[in-house]
Every structure is written in C-alpha cells, then in structure tokens.
C-alpha cells in the first residue's frame, strides 16, 4: 500500500493514503519507525523463526511522510534508519526491533538503493537551509 503513491497510482496526500499511512504505522509498526512486512502471528508464512522489521517498508514510509508534507517526521525517520547502517554504511534486509541485530540478507541492495534515492531528495545542506531544500526536492512550495 505504501508503494502506490511512489508509483503514482494515487497522490500521497490523498486523505485515503494519509489514513492508510497512519494505519500501517500503527498496525505493523515495530517501534522507532520500523515496520514489519506483515504480522507473522496473523499471516503465518511457514518459515521457522522470527520475522524482523523490513527496512524497505520503513523507507517507503519516509517517502509517504515527505510527500504528505510531514517533512520533519520524514527526515527524523530517515536519519534514524541511516544510523542503523553497519560500519561500512550498508543496511540489512531486516532488523530485530528489540535488539537492533541485523537479520536476513546483508547487505541488502534494495534498502541501500532506497536510502540513496532519498538522500538525493533530502540533500546534504546544513540544517538551517536543509528544510527549504527538502521542501523543494519533494515538490512543496516555500511558505
């Protein structure tokens, strides 16, 4: 659902998408902006073991928040996700929300690719001018 605005099926700031974004954050949220792909207790996948928070979902959430004009939230989440990278700056497929341990494939190209796409949107300007740059990059008018 979080990818529909990214694929331009529906605008991210449409009331349905805003409500869906909120519901996803609440329903499959693992805390600190991390999201599960699904609730494994309710949708067993048949794979033994614990399902971690899937980082790509969290980066999709960053995109949605930014496109909804919730730039401070988007930037805060983006920065917290980037801070989870390993010493080489690479991201795993999943993270255990309770321990921060890397799970699944490491490194995972999709997560790093998505992070780098958003890095271009967020820019590297000093904090004072960063907000203006971010607003322009995400297509928001200066107010």
C-alpha positions as semicolon CSV with decimal commas, in nm:
position;residue;x (nm);y (nm);z (nm)
1;X;0,000;0,000;0,000
2;X;0,286;0,240;0,077
3;X;0,420;0,197;-0,276
4;X;0,104;0,316;-0,454
5;X;0,194;0,686;-0,423
6;X;0,552;0,608;-0,524
7;X;0,417;0,452;-0,844
8;X;0,186;0,749;-0,897
9;X;-0,129;0,538;-0,868
10;X;-0,267;0,785;-0,616
11;X;-0,128;1,101;-0,459
12;X;0,043;1,059;-0,124
13;X;-0,154;1,346;0,027
14;X;-0,493;1,198;-0,067
15;X;-0,696;1,152;0,254
16;X;-0,719;0,775;0,196
17;X;-0,342;0,746;0,166
18;X;-0,282;0,965;0,471
19;X;-0,520;0,745;0,673
20;X;-0,364;0,428;0,532
21;X;-0,013;0,551;0,616
22;X;-0,122;0,616;0,972
23;X;-0,295;0,278;0,999
24;X;0,009;0,093;0,863
25;X;0,237;0,272;1,109
26;X;0,009;0,176;1,395
27;X;-0,081;-0,178;1,284
28;X;0,253;-0,317;1,163
29;X;0,482;-0,071;1,340
30;X;0,763;-0,225;1,541
31;X;0,860;0,100;1,715
32;X;1,102;0,377;1,622
33;X;0,968;0,392;1,266
34;X;1,042;0,029;1,189
35;X;0,770;-0,166;1,010
36;X;0,702;-0,534;0,970
37;X;0,606;-0,652;0,620
38;X;0,313;-0,833;0,776
39;X;0,207;-0,963;1,116
40;X;0,352;-1,313;1,123
41;X;0,113;-1,423;1,401
42;X;-0,186;-1,340;1,181
43;X;-0,034;-1,435;0,845
44;X;0,198;-1,731;0,907
45;X;0,442;-1,769;0,621
46;X;0,550;-2,122;0,708
47;X;0,910;-2,015;0,763
48;X;1,051;-2,101;1,102
49;X;1,199;-1,823;1,309
50;X;1,130;-1,465;1,396
51;X;1,038;-1,207;1,130
52;X;1,225;-0,882;1,177
53;X;1,125;-0,533;1,074
54;X;1,171;-0,495;0,698
55;X;1,373;-0,180;0,632
56;X;1,242;-0,122;0,281
57;X;0,893;-0,072;0,428
58;X;1,033;0,195;0,659
59;X;1,194;0,377;0,367
60;X;0,860;0,367;0,184
61;X;0,711;0,525;0,494
62;X;0,974;0,803;0,473
63;X;0,867;0,872;0,114
64;X;0,500;0,886;0,206
65;X;0,557;1,117;0,503
66;X;0,765;1,353;0,291
67;X;0,515;1,359;0,006
68;X;0,240;1,431;0,260
69;X;0,431;1,739;0,372
70;X;0,532;1,580;0,703
71;X;0,895;1,667;0,637
72;X;1,019;1,683;0,994
73;X;0,885;1,333;1,063
74;X;1,024;1,203;0,734
75;X;1,369;1,348;0,797
76;X;1,378;1,222;1,155
77;X;1,283;0,871;1,043
78;X;1,529;0,881;0,753
79;X;1,814;0,985;0,983
80;X;1,726;0,713;1,235
81;X;1,719;0,447;0,962
82;X;2,054;0,561;0,823
83;X;2,203;0,550;1,172
84;X;2,125;0,176;1,180
85;X;2,370;0,103;0,896
86;X;2,673;-0,111;0,967
87;X;3,028;0,020;0,985
88;X;3,054;0,014;0,605
89;X;2,731;0,212;0,569
90;X;2,539;-0,090;0,441
91;X;2,191;-0,190;0,552
92;X;2,042;-0,532;0,618
93;X;1,717;-0,669;0,482
94;X;1,562;-0,678;0,829
95;X;1,637;-0,559;1,181
96;X;1,531;-0,715;1,508
97;X;1,342;-0,423;1,668
98;X;1,420;-0,534;2,022
99;X;1,797;-0,580;1,981
100;X;1,890;-0,391;1,664
101;X;2,054;-0,708;1,531
102;X;2,075;-0,745;1,154
103;X;1,854;-1,022;1,012
104;X;1,806;-1,166;0,666
105;X;2,027;-1,073;0,375
106;X;2,323;-0,848;0,445
107;X;2,398;-0,629;0,270
108;X;2,062;-0,577;0,106
109;X;2,074;-0,374;-0,213
110;X;1,711;-0,258;-0,215
111;X;1,740;-0,085;0,121
112;X;2,066;0,087;0,030
113;X;1,926;0,190;-0,308
114;X;1,613;0,339;-0,149
115;X;1,823;0,518;0,114
116;X;2,039;0,669;-0,157
117;X;1,736;0,784;-0,358
118;X;1,603;0,962;-0,052
119;X;1,945;1,104;0,032
120;X;1,931;1,288;-0,300
121;X;1,589;1,423;-0,207
122;X;1,693;1,528;0,143
123;X;2,025;1,673;0,034
124;X;2,327;1,741;0,249
125;X;2,278;2,110;0,326
126;X;2,336;2,249;0,676
127;X;2,029;2,219;0,899
128;X;1,930;2,587;0,863
129;X;1,880;2,563;0,487
130;X;1,810;2,192;0,474
131;X;1,435;2,224;0,529
132;X;1,394;2,457;0,232
133;X;1,594;2,226;0,009
134;X;1,393;1,927;0,123
135;X;1,062;2,102;0,058
136;X;1,169;2,191;-0,296
137;X;1,304;1,840;-0,364
138;X;0,975;1,680;-0,260
139;X;0,775;1,931;-0,464
140;X;0,644;2,152;-0,184
141;X;0,616;2,526;-0,230
142;X;0,806;2,758;0,005
143;X;0,571;2,909;0,260
